[in-house]
């Protein structure tokens, strides 16, 4: 859209790369921001040339200068450290996940920038599992540093709206999958797809029933959320198709004949299995979720092409 200039923090992560790809496909100006330099996920997502700025989200002054230099109007804030990295260094993990989010909102408050940011289903735990879809306004009881960080970010967004009128929408992804998803506790389904693309059998490290969210679909949600962040500090579940990991394994086997994918049904994730995503779609419009079979096929095809 004319006049829009997006910044995507965490642009070299899986959802970040697909968010850059989505914006480029729309013809919208986008700049990526990341501390890293490995652009392999971005290259999986798009052939477009995405301008990248290497920077540290904990450096608020540099972030502000960069927003001004690129005349940014919207920020999709995805930069974060995941559970293993936080466990290894809790102070730095908190500085990135919480301090970095403060920097984004603080920079936005004087520049009229709309913010969409990633919270997480990790703000909930097994004690929040009612047996049905968890409502978007249900109180969470996180059981990890990461979940606590994300819950804090939701609170920060609320206060920045109350006191500074920074509009935002937070989205809580659950299990994203697709090309480029290769890190974190819940990457196992995509890692099985990657092995299948190489003709190798594997085991998905957890079982049961859950929601799998195709990364390009999640990217479209974050872009739409940034545009819809006109007032308030709203936060929603991402939602998405509810499947079993056994169904996921079967979809991988159908796409890659001769490959065997087993599931560790003895291991279940310490989160509820389903989150109600309908309020998000009411706020930003319908997402048109990619069916599991199509998402698995697209993932394996893209990974095969990248390896060729």
C-alpha positions in Angstrom: 0.0 0.0 0.0 1.2 3.5 -0.9 3.2 5.2 1.8 3.7 2.1 4.0 7.3 1.2 5.0 7.6 -1.9 7.2 10.4 -3.0 9.5 10.5 -6.7 10.5 12.6 -7.4 13.5 13.9 -11.0 13.8 13.8 -11.0 10.0 16.2 -14.0 9.7 14.0 -16.2 11.7 11.3 -18.5 10.1 8.2 -16.3 10.5 10.3 -13.2 10.1 11.6 -14.4 6.7 8.1 -15.3 5.5 6.8 -11.9 6.7 9.5 -10.2 4.6 8.5 -12.4 1.7 4.8 -11.6 2.1 5.5 -7.9 2.1 7.8 -8.1 -0.9 5.2 -10.1 -2.8 2.7 -7.3 -2.1 5.0 -4.7 -3.4 5.3 -3.1 0.1 8.6 -1.5 1.2 10.2 -3.7 3.8 13.4 -3.6 5.7 14.7 -6.5 7.8 16.4 -6.1 11.1 18.4 -8.8 12.9 21.5 -9.4 14.9 22.5 -12.4 12.9 23.9 -12.6 9.3 22.7 -16.0 8.2 20.1 -15.4 5.6 19.4 -19.0 4.6 15.8 -18.9 5.9 15.1 -15.7 4.0 16.5 -17.3 0.8 14.1 -20.2 1.4 11.2 -17.8 1.6 11.8 -15.4 -1.2 14.0 -14.5 -4.2 13.3 -10.8 -3.6 16.1 -8.6 -2.5 15.2 -7.5 1.1 17.3 -4.7 2.6 18.8 -6.0 5.9 20.1 -3.9 8.8 22.2 -5.8 11.2 21.5 -4.5 14.7 20.8 -5.4 18.3 17.2 -5.0 19.5 18.6 -4.2 23.0 20.1 -0.9 21.6 17.2 1.4 21.7 19.0 4.5 20.4 20.3 2.6 17.3 16.8 1.2 16.7 15.3 4.7 16.8 17.8 6.1 14.3 17.2 3.2 12.0 13.4 3.8 12.1 14.0 7.4 11.1 16.5 6.6 8.4 14.0 4.3 6.7 10.9 6.4 7.5 9.2 3.3 9.0 5.4 3.4 9.4 4.7 -0.2 10.7 6.8 -2.6 12.8 6.3 -6.4 12.9 8.3 -7.2 16.0 9.4 -10.9 16.0 13.0 -10.6 17.4 13.3 -13.0 20.4 15.4 -15.7 22.0 13.8 -19.1 22.5 13.7 -21.4 25.5 17.2 -23.1 25.1 19.0 -19.7 24.6 17.2 -18.1 27.5 17.9 -21.0 29.8 21.6 -20.7 29.0 21.6 -17.0 29.8 18.5 -15.7 31.5 19.7 -12.1 32.0 20.5 -11.7 28.3 17.3 -13.5 27.3 15.3 -11.1 29.3 17.2 -8.1 27.9 16.3 -9.3 24.4 12.7 -10.5 24.9 11.5 -7.9 27.3 14.0 -5.0 27.0 13.9 -5.3 23.2 10.1 -5.1 23.2 10.3 -2.0 25.4 12.7 -0.4 22.9 10.3 -1.1 20.0 7.3 0.5 21.8 9.3 3.3 23.2 10.6 4.2 19.7 7.1 3.9 18.3 5.5 6.3 20.7 7.1 9.5 19.2 6.9 8.3 15.6 3.3 7.3 15.1 4.3 3.8 14.3 1.8 0.9 14.4 3.1 -2.3 16.0 2.3 -6.0 15.6 4.3 -8.2 17.8 4.7 -11.9 18.7 3.5 -13.1 22.0 3.3 -16.9 22.3 1.0 -19.8 23.3 3.7 -20.4 25.9 2.0 -17.8 28.2 -0.2 -20.8 28.9 0.6 -24.2 30.5 -1.1 -27.5 31.2 -3.0 -25.9 34.1 -4.8 -23.7 31.6 -6.1 -26.7 29.6 -9.8 -26.8 30.0 -10.3 -29.5 27.4 -11.6 -27.1 24.8 -10.2 -24.2 22.8 -8.6 -21.7 25.1 -10.3 -18.2 24.8 -8.1 -15.3 23.7 -8.7 -13.4 26.9 -8.0 -16.3 29.3 -5.4 -15.7 31.9 -2.2 -17.6 31.4 0.1 -19.3 33.8 3.5 -19.6 32.0 5.9 -22.3 33.2 9.1 -21.1 31.3 11.2 -18.0 31.2 10.0 -17.5 27.6 6.4 -17.7 28.5 6.9 -15.2 31.4 8.7 -12.9 29.0 5.9 -13.0 26.5 3.3 -12.4 29.1 5.3 -9.4 30.2 5.4 -8.1 26.7 1.6 -8.2 26.5 1.5 -6.1 29.7 4.0 -3.7 28.3 1.9 -3.2 25.1 -1.2 -2.5 27.3 0.7 0.2 29.3 2.2 1.8 26.2 -1.3 2.2 24.9 -2.7 3.5 28.2 0.0 6.0 28.8 1.5 6.7 25.4 -1.2 5.8 22.9 0.9 3.3 20.9 -1.5 1.1 19.0 -0.6 -2.6 18.8 -1.8 -6.1 18.2 -0.1 -9.0 19.7 -0.4 -12.5 18.2 0.3 -15.8 20.1 1.6 -18.4 17.6 1.7 -22.0 18.7 3.5 -24.5 16.5 4.7 -22.8 13.3 6.0 -25.1 10.5 7.3 -24.7 7.1 10.5 -24.0 5.2 13.0 -22.3 7.6 11.5 -23.7 10.8 14.5 -25.5 12.3 15.0 -24.1 15.8 13.1 -24.3 19.1 11.1 -26.9 21.1 8.4 -27.3 18.6 10.4 -27.5 15.3 10.3 -31.3 15.3 7.4 -31.7 12.7 9.3 -29.5 10.2 12.6 -31.3 11.0 10.8 -34.5 10.0 9.7 -32.9 6.8 13.3 -31.8 6.1 14.5 -35.3 6.7 11.8 -36.6 4.4 12.9 -34.2 1.7 16.3 -36.0 1.8 14.7 -39.4 1.7 15.3 -40.1 5.3 13.0 -41.5 8.0 12.6 -39.8 11.4 10.6 -39.5 14.6 8.5 -36.5 15.6 9.6 -35.8 19.2 6.1 -35.3 20.7 2.6 -36.6 20.0 -1.0 -35.9 20.8 -3.3 -33.3 19.3 -2.2 -29.7 18.5 -2.4 -26.7 16.1 0.0 -26.5 13.3 0.4 -23.1 11.7 2.0 -22.9 8.2 4.6 -20.1 8.4 3.5 -18.2 5.3 0.0 -18.1 6.8 1.4 -16.8 10.1 3.3 -14.1 8.2 0.1 -12.9 6.5 -1.5 -12.6 9.9 1.3 -10.4 11.3 1.2 -8.1 8.3 -2.6 -7.7 8.5 -2.3 -7.2 12.3 0.2 -4.3 11.8 -2.2 -2.6 9.4 -5.2 -3.2 11.8 -3.4 -1.8 14.8 -5.2 1.5 14.8 -6.2 1.8 18.5 -5.8 -0.2 21.7 -3.5 -2.9 22.7 -5.2 -6.1 21.6 -3.8 -9.6 21.8 -5.1 -12.8 20.1 -4.3 -16.4 19.6 -3.2 -17.3 16.1 -5.5 -20.3 15.8 -5.1 -22.6 12.8 -5.8 -26.2 11.9 -6.2 -28.7 14.7 -4.4 -32.0 13.9 -2.7 -34.9 15.5 1.0 -35.5 15.1 0.0 -39.0 13.8 -1.9 -37.2 11.0 1.1 -35.1 10.4 3.4 -38.1 10.1 1.0 -39.7 7.6 0.9 -36.5 5.5 4.7 -36.5 5.4 4.8 -40.2 4.3 2.3 -39.6 1.6 4.4 -36.7 0.2 7.6 -38.7 0.4 6.8 -42.3 -0.5 9.3 -44.8 1.0 10.0 -42.6 4.1 8.8 -43.7 7.5 7.8 -41.1 10.2 7.1 -42.3 13.7 5.7 -40.3 16.6 6.7 -40.3 20.2 3.2 -40.4 21.6 4.6 -40.8 25.2 5.8 -37.2 25.1 3.2 -34.5 25.1 3.8 -30.7 25.0 3.1 -28.9 28.4 0.5 -26.6 26.8 -3.2 -26.8 25.9 -3.8 -28.4 22.6 -6.1 -25.8 21.0 -6.5 -22.0 21.0 -9.5 -20.1 19.7 -8.2 -18.0 16.8 -11.6 -16.7 15.7 -11.3 -13.3 17.5 -8.1 -12.6 15.5 -9.8 -13.2 12.2 -12.7 -10.9 13.3 -10.1 -8.2 14.0 -7.9 -8.5 10.9 -10.0 -10.5 8.4 -10.1 -14.2 7.3 -6.7 -15.9 6.9 -7.6 -18.8 4.7 -5.5 -21.4 6.4 -3.4 -23.8 4.3 -4.6 -27.4 4.9 -2.0 -29.7 6.5 -1.5 -31.9 3.4 -0.8 -28.8 1.2 1.5 -27.3 3.8 3.5 -30.4 4.2 3.7 -30.8 0.4 4.8 -27.2 -0.1 7.4 -27.5 2.6 9.0 -30.7 1.3 9.0 -29.4 -2.3 10.7 -26.1 -1.2 13.3 -27.9 0.8 14.0 -30.3 -2.1 14.4 -27.5 -4.5 16.7 -25.6 -2.1 19.0 -28.7 -1.8 19.1 -29.4 -5.6 
